[in-house]
């Protein structure tokens, strides 16, 4: 059965054109249906422009409002029930779509997901998980949380580690994923109160393949498959990693030889340069999965263009195809039953 992805066509700095273009490309190349949510007149015009008007796999769903970046997320969601992100989430809630992709207001997307879809049983806080490249070719690391929770409790990070483990195992293909806790040192005695308490929980949980603390230099080393942290630190790490990629690309452009010899040399190096770009360009990763809500939601960067949207939709399809949501639900149920049994045994 073809996956159905609801795309917030009005969200993002380059919406709706770049969003529509990326969605049409994804529908054609990834064998899925796309529901473009937003201003019907604008979207229909762009669908025609980008060659999707005759596709039976492109559908436009009208939404008369948009949550702007300047609006307070929860207030905007409640005041504008017919905003594109609300309508997109409603499609998932009503099982008319399997996932939502949005490059709009990330706070609004998270608020809409929580209000419309709700949290998964056994998960106290959602987390945004970003997949980043590492120095090992073909290997990625998932970092969570990268912005959903500025303040976290140790129990939240333990739950993030469980969800990240499932995603790493079934989507990223790591048979034996390794979890690290972002900290200021490798020793278990290092860190603030949150880090110390979380380290203890991760160590004692047999469902988490915890291997110890990860320092900042380890995030992209490839030694870890999952790294957990609170959203405040995680968001800084994410933005810094994105900046590194942009700086590297700019330096390469500036340092390549100029003139005729430069053009010849660049032409010879083109395959290598393209591979470098694919490994460090944030557009190649598309977006971040919102873990812990009762539906698949991909949050893309606000500056996403068609390439990023294509990859965000691909990320959503991978989560659907690998039944990530169902596996997290099953894991949570098993964990809750174990905790209930342990508590009952202790009481007796």
N, C-alpha and C positions, 0 to 999 in steps of 0.2 A: 504494500500500500504506500502511495506517495505521501511524503510528509507535507504538512501544510504550515507555512510560516507566516505569521502576521507581522508586517513591517510597519513601524511608525514612520510614514513617509514624510511627515512634517517636522521631525526632530533632527536637529543638527545644524551646523553652520552653513552647510551647502545643500540643505533641504529646500524643495523636494527633488530637484533634478538629479543630483548625485545619488540620492537614496533610490530613486526609481530606476536609474540606469544600472546600479549594482544589483538590485533585486531582479530585474529582467534577465541579466546575465546569469545570475544564480539559478533562476528557474529553468533556463535553457540548458545549462551545463551540469547541474546537480540533480536533475530529475526530481523536481519537487514543485509544489504549488505555492504561489505567493499571494497573500492578501495585502494589498497596499492600502493603508489606512490614512485618510486625510481628506483634504479638499478635493472633491470629486472632479471638478472642472479642471483644476490645475494638473491633477494626476493623469486624467484621461489624455490630456494634451501631450504630456511627457511620455506616456506609454506609446502613443502613436509616433512621436518623434524618435524614440529609441527602439522601435521595431517590435513592440510587444502587443500591438493592438489585435492581432489575429491569433494570439496564443490562448488556448483554452485553460492554460495553467496560470494566468494572471487575472486576478479579480480585484476590483476597486471597491473599498468599503468607505462610505462617506463619514467624515467626522468634521464637525463644524467649528471646532476650537483647537487651540494649541497651548501647551504650558510653556511659557517663555523661560529663558535662563535667569531672568531677574526675579521671578516669582518664588515665594517660599513654597517648597514642594507640597507639603500636606495641605496647605491652604488652597493652592492651585488645583490639586486633585479633587478636593471637595467642592470648590466653587465651579469647576468646569467638568461636570460629569460626561460631557460629550467631546472632551478633548481627545486627540488622536491616541495618546498613550492609554487613556481609560478605555476607549473603544477596543483597542488592540488586546488589552488584558481581558476584557469581557469575552472576546472571541475564544480565548484559551479556556476561560472559566466555563463557557458553554460548550466546550469541546468542538468548536468550529475551526479551531487552529490548534497545532501541537506545540507552538512556541511563539515567543515574541522577540523581535529584534528592534532596538531603539538606539539612536545616536543623539537623542535629545537630552533634556535635563535628567542627569543620572539619579538625583535625589527624588525627582518626580516618578521616574521609572520604578525605583525601589519602593516608594510609598504606594504606588498603584498596585504593584505586585503583592505587597502585604495586605492591602485593603481588599483587592479583588480576588486574589488567589489564596491568601492566608499562608501561615507557616506550616511546615511539615511537623507532624507529631514528634515530639522529642527533641526538637530544635528550638532553642530559646532565642537566637538571633540569626538573621541571614548573614551571609558573607559574600563579598565579591571576590571571585578567584580569577586572577590574570595568568595566562600562560606566557612565559617568557623564554627566549632562546638561551642556550648555554654555550660554553666554549666547545662542547662535544658535538660534532656534526649530527644532526638528526635527533638530538635529545633536547627536551624542553623541561622546564620546572614550573609548577603551578604555585603561585604565591597567594595566600589568602589569610586574612582579609586585606583588601587594598582600598578600603574606603567606606564600607557600609557602617562600621561602628568606630567612632572616635575613641570611646572608652569601652573596654572589654573586661570580662571576668575570666578567670582560668577555665571555668566550665565551658564558656563559649569557644575558647581556642581548642579545647579538647574535641568539641563537636566539629569545628572547622577541619581538624586533622582527620577525623573519621570520613567526612564528606570528600575531602581532597584525596584521600587514599583510594576511595571508590572510583573517582574520576580518573586518577592517574592509572589505575589498574585496567579499567575497562575502555577508556577512550584513548589515553596516551600510550597504552600497550605495555606498561611496566608490570611484569609478572610479580616482581618483588620490590614494590616501591619503598623508598626510604624517606621518612619524615624528619624534618629538622625544625627546631624552634629558634627563630631569629633572636639573637642575643649579642651581648658585647664581649663574650668570651666563650670558649669551648667548655670550660669547667662547669659542672652542675651547680657549683656554689655562686656563680656569677649572675648578675642581673638584678632588676628591681623585684618588688614583691610579686607582681604579676608573673614575671618570668620564672621565679623560683617555685611558685605554687603550680604553674602550668607544667613545668618540667616534671614535677612529682606525679601529676595526673597522667601525663603522657607515658611516663615510665611504667606506671602501674596498670595501664590499660592494655590487655593482651590483643585487642583488635587493632591497635595502632603500631605499625612497624617503625617505632621511634628509635633513632640512632644517636640523638644528642643535639646539642646546640649548634646553630649555624651562625657564623659571623657575617657581617656585611659582604666581605670579599667572597664568601661561599655561595651567595645567591645564584650567580651565573656560572658557577664552577662545574656544574653537572654532577656533583657529588650527592646532591639531594634531588628527589623527585617532587616533594611537597615541602614548602616552608610556610609555617604559620606564624602570625603576628597580629597585633591589634591594627585596626584600620587606619589609625593616625600614622603609625610608622610605615605600614604597608603602602599607603598612598604616596608617601615621600619616596619610597623605594621605586615604585612604579614610574613616577614622573621623572626621577633621576635616570632610570634605565632608558626611558624614551628619549631623554635629552642626549644620552651617550650615543644612541643610534644616529640621531640627527647630526651631532657633532662629527662623528666618524665619516658620515656621508659628505659633509661639507668639506672636511679636511682632504678627503680623497679627491674631490672636484678641484680644489685649489692646488693640490700637489701634483696632479697629472701634468705631464709636459704639454706645452702649448705649440701651436704651429703645425706644419705638415708632419713632422716626426711624431708630435704628440698625438695627432689624429690616427696615424698608423699604429702607434703603440697602444692607444686606447681601443682601437678596433680588435687588435690581437688579444687584449685583456678582457674584452666585453663579456665572454661567458663567466669569467671569474668575478667580474664586478657585479654581474647580475646575481650570482650565487651569494655574494656578500650582502647585497641589498635584500635578498629574500630572507637571510638569516637575522638581520638587525632591524629591518623596517617594521614598525608597529602595524602597518597596514596588512602585513602578511598574517597577523594573528587575529585581526578583526574586532575582537572585543573580549569581554570578560563575562563569565557565567555567574549569575546570582544564585548562590547555593542557599538552600534552606527554605525556599518557598515552594508551594504546591503547584509548580508549573515551571517550564523551562523559559528562562528570560536571559537574553544576551544584551549587555550594556556596552555599546560602542563609544569610542571617543567622539566628542562633539565636533571635531574637525574631520571626521571620516568622509572620504570620497568613495567613489564606486568600488574601488578595489577592496577597501576596508569592509564595506557593506557586504560585498560578495563573500568575503571570508568570515564575517560574523554570521551570515546565514549558513555557511558551511559548518561552522562551529555548532550552531543550533541543530542542524541535521545529524551531526555526529552524536550529540547528546541524546537525540531521539532514537537513532538507530541502535545505540548501545544501551538503551533503557536505563540511563543514569538515574532518573527520578525514581523508577521502580526499585532499583538496587539500593538507593539511599533509604527509601521507605522500609524495605525489608531489613536492612541493617539496623535502622532505628528501632524497629519492632523487636528485633532479637535483643538489642541492648536494653530496652525498657523491661522486657520480660526477665532478663538476667538480673537487672537491678532490683526488680520487685521480689524475685526469688531470694536474692541475697539479703534484702531487708527483712523478709519474713523469717528466714532462717536465723538471723541475728536476734530478732525479737523473741524467738522461741528458746 
